[in-house]
Amino acid sequence: MWSKVEKILKERNLTIYRLSKMTGISDNTLRNYRLKHSEPSFTNACKIADALGVSLDDLREDKNGNRS
């Protein structure tokens, strides 16, 4: 999921800090997702998708970790 989030952030010239403000999720938590220290909860995944204006399916990766 995070690779797709980072791609969208880059395309839109957004930072993790800005995404944090848009979602209400701490930037520290978002950085942990980026570093794969943890995975977002369903609620946080929804907040990220909503803030970016995409569906959860757009952020989904297949079982092998490949982008759909």
C-alpha positions in Angstrom: 0.0 0.0 0.0 2.6 2.5 1.0 4.5 2.4 -2.3 1.3 3.6 -4.0 0.7 6.3 -1.3 4.3 7.6 -1.9 3.7 7.7 -5.6 0.6 9.8 -5.2 2.3 12.1 -2.7 5.2 12.6 -5.2 2.8 13.3 -8.1 0.9 15.8 -6.0 4.0 17.3 -4.4 2.7 16.4 -0.9 4.8 15.5 2.2 4.1 13.0 4.9 3.7 16.0 7.2 0.9 17.4 4.9 -0.7 14.0 4.7 -0.6 13.8 8.5 -2.5 17.1 8.7 -5.0 16.0 6.1 -5.8 12.7 7.8 -5.3 13.4 11.5 -2.8 10.6 11.7 0.5 11.5 13.3 3.4 12.0 10.9 5.4 9.5 13.1 2.8 6.8 12.5 2.9 7.6 8.7 6.7 7.3 8.8 6.3 3.9 10.5 4.0 2.8 7.7 6.6 4.0 5.2 9.4 2.1 6.9 7.2 -1.0 7.1 7.4 -1.0 10.9 3.6 -1.4 11.0 0.7 -1.6 8.7 -2.2 0.9 8.7 -5.4 -0.2 10.4 -8.5 -0.3 8.2 -9.6 3.1 9.7 -6.3 4.7 9.0 -6.2 3.2 5.5 -9.6 4.8 4.8 -8.4 8.1 6.1 -5.4 8.0 3.8 -7.5 7.0 0.8 -10.1 9.7 1.5 -7.4 12.4 2.0 -5.8 11.5 -1.3 -9.2 11.2 -3.1 -8.7 7.6 -4.1 -10.4 4.3 -3.3 -8.8 1.7 -1.1 -8.7 -0.6 -4.1 -6.4 2.0 -5.7 -3.9 1.6 -2.9 -4.2 -2.2 -2.7 -1.4 -4.6 -3.5 -1.9 -8.2 -4.4 -0.9 -11.1 -2.1 2.6 -11.1 -3.5 3.1 -7.4 -2.6 2.8 -6.3 -6.3 0.8 -3.3 -7.2 -2.6 -4.1 -8.7 
